[in-house]
Amino acid sequence: MTPRLFVRHTGDAWAPEHALDLPEGAARHAQVLRLQPGDALTLFDGRGGEWAAEVLSMGRKEVSARLLQHLDVDRELGVRVTVALGMPTNDRMDALVEKATELGVHAIQPLVCARSVLRLDGERAGKKVAHWQSVVESACEQSGRTRVPEVRPVLSFKQWVSTAAVAEPGAVLSFAPQHHVHDWLQDHLEGAAGSSSPVSFLSGPEGGLTDEEEAQAKAAGWVPVGLGPRVLRADTAPLMALSLVGGLMRHAQG
């Protein structure tokens, strides 16, 4: 397969024959792959579509590429899905971010909830978000996505529930559901194929949301939904919900 690299857009105009210097991470990747001038690359900047390109020059640390042709490909779900989640611990969060990106998530909102084991704030939270954003970019390179999801700054549940994001009600993954998530999604996505109608999920940490947290979400208009008779881990539940969105959107689009 042609190596596929993310190059963050910096404001310069991309056009055929345009030469650009790859950023450090992408350049290191090209060097590890032992690419040579003339070798094919696929580059994308997260704004949609991708570019057929070729290696222009290889230095000890610097790598440049020439853009050849813009490819108007779209591999997104067709609906924006945001997942607000009580962060599971360390490695599980890394894996969740990676897999959610592969499954098409639009944005991830990390939360510190009452039962959260992983508690982040200040500089440590900022470093973790930057790390997870890097995980997202790598997952986009691997999965073929052309738009890069956003990992938002860490918030406490109390902060999050007072933000404008809660004004667009979604579904709470709940142990006391009013609907199965499949049924809720079918109603929510009806007629959404090809539109920008958003979907939002709220998922708790290990041990789930407290009754108070769930009540606050319900008061804001969020609907408790279930994932079936089995109890899923904090890093599994939102991935199942995302998978259902993908399946239903594919069915709606034929």
N, C-alpha and C positions, 0 to 999 in steps of 0.2 A: 504494500500500500504506500502511496505517496505520503511522506511525512506532513503532518498538519499542525501548524503552529499559530498560537494566539499572539497578536501584536496590538497592544493597546493603542487606540487612536489618539493622536496628539495634536490634531488640528490641521495637519498638512493634507492636501488633496491627493487622494489615491487615483491614479489613472494608468492606463497601459503605458509601459516603458518607464514608469516612475521607479526610481531606485530608492531603497530605504535601508537603513541600518537596523538589524534586528536587536531588540532589547536583550539584556543580559541573559535572562532565562531561556528565551528562544534560541539565542546564539549558542548557549551551552548545549542545548538539546541537539542543534544541528551538528556541533562538533562531536558529541558523543556518537551520533549516527555516522560519523566520518563522511559527511556529504562533501561533494567537490563542485567547483564551478560548473554550471550547466545542468546540475541535478535538479529534478523537479521538486517543487514544494507547493503546498496549499496554505495560504495565509488568510486569517480572518481577524477582524477588529471588534467584533461583538455588536456591530450595528446592523447586521443582516447581510446575507450573501457571503461569498468567499472569493478569493482570487487564486487563479492558477499563476504560479510564479516559478522562478528558477534562481538558484544560487548564483550570485554575481561574483563574489569574492569571499575567500576564507582566510582570516588572519589568525594569529595565536589566541586572540580574545574577541576580535571583531568579525562579524559575518554580515554581508550585505546581500540583498536579494533584489531582483527585478520583477515588477508586476507585469503580467502578460494579458490576462483576460478576467473580467469580473463574471462570476457565475451566480446567477440569481436563484439560489436554492433556498428552500425554507423547510426546516425540519422541526419546527416548533409545534406545540400541542394544538394551537388554534384558540386557546383560551389561557388567560393569565392565572396561574395558580400560586398563591402565597401561602406559605406554611409558617405559622407562629408556633414555636415549640419550646417547652421546658427542656433545656439542654441536657441530654444524657452525658455520661462521663466520657471525657477525653477521646479515646480511640473510637468509641461508638459514635460520637458526634462527627468525627472525621469521616467515617464510613457513611453516615446518614447524609451528610452534605454531598459527598461524591455521588451516591446512588440517587438522591433527589434530583441532582443536576442531570444525570443520565435519563431520568424519567420525565424531565421537562419542566421542573419547577421554575417559576418566574422570579420569586424572591423568598428569602429565608429570614425570619425574624427570631433571633435567639432570645429566650426569656429566662430570667431567674425567678422560679416559682417557690412557693412555700416549702415544697418537698424536694427541691433541687439539691442534688449532691454537688454538682459543679456550680460554683458561685464565683462570678467574675465581675470586676468593676475596674474603673480607671485604666491605667496603662496596660495592665494584664489583659483586660477585655479587648482593648484596641489591637493588641498583638494577636490575640486569638482570631478576631474578625479578619485581620489581614491574612493570617494563615489559612482560614477557611475560604477566603476569596481566591487564594492561590489554588486550593483544592478544586474549587469550582472551575477555574480556568483550565486546569489540567483535564478535568472530566469533560469539558466542552471540546477540547482538542481530540480526545479519544472517541467521543460519542458522535461527533459530526455536527454538534449544535453550532449555530451561527450567531446566536444572541446569548450573552453571558449573564446569568442570574446575579442578583445583588444579594450579598449577605449584609444585612442591616446591623447597625450598632446594637450591642446588648442592652436590653431594658429589663427592669424588674417587672413583674406582672402588674403591679400597681401603676407603674409608669405607662405600660402598654395599654392597659384598659382605659386610660384617659386620653389616648391619642386619637387622631382623626381616622386611623386605620380601622378602628373598631366600629366606626360609623357605617362601614360597608359590611354588614353582617355575613357570617359564614357558618361553618359547622364546627361544633366542638366534638372531638372524638371522646365519647363518654361511656362510663360503665352503667349509666342509667339513661339509655337513649329513648328518644321519641320516634325515631325512624332508623331504618338501616341506611347506611351511607349510600348504598347503590340506589335506593329509591329516592333519597334526597337529591343525589346528583342528577338522576334522570329528570326530575322536575326542574332543577336549577339550570341544567344545560339545554333544556328543550328550546330549540330555535337558536342556540348559541353558536352553532358551527359557523365558522367564518366571521364571527363577531368578536368584540373585545370584552364580552361579559366576563367579569372576574369570578374566580372561586377562591375562597379562603378557608383554611383549616386551622384549628387550634388544638394542639396536642400537648399533653402533660409530660412531666419528667418521670423518672422511676417512681412508682407509687401513685402516679396520676395527679390530676388537679385536686385541690381540696374542694369541699362542698361550697365554701365561700367563693373561691375563684370561679367555679362553674356557674354559680348563681349570678355573679357579676357579669359573666359573658352572656348568660341567658337574658339578663336585664337589658343588655345592649342589643338584643335581637338575634343572638347566635343560637343555632338549633342543635340540641344534643343528638348525635347520631352514633350508631354502633357499627362494629366491624364483624359481628358474628359471635358465636358462642365461646370462642377461645380468647384467652387473655394474651394480648400481644405485647411485646416489649416496647419501651418508649422509642426505640430506634427502628422498630418494624411497623408500627401503626401508621405513621404518616406516609411511609413508602407504599403501603397497601392502598391507602386513599389515593395517592398519586397514580398508581397503576390503574385503578378503576376509572379515573378521569381519562387517562390515555385510551383505554379500551372503549369507553363510551363515545369519546370524540371521534375515534376511528370509525365506529359503527355509524355515527351521525353523518360523517363525511362520505360514507360508502366505500 
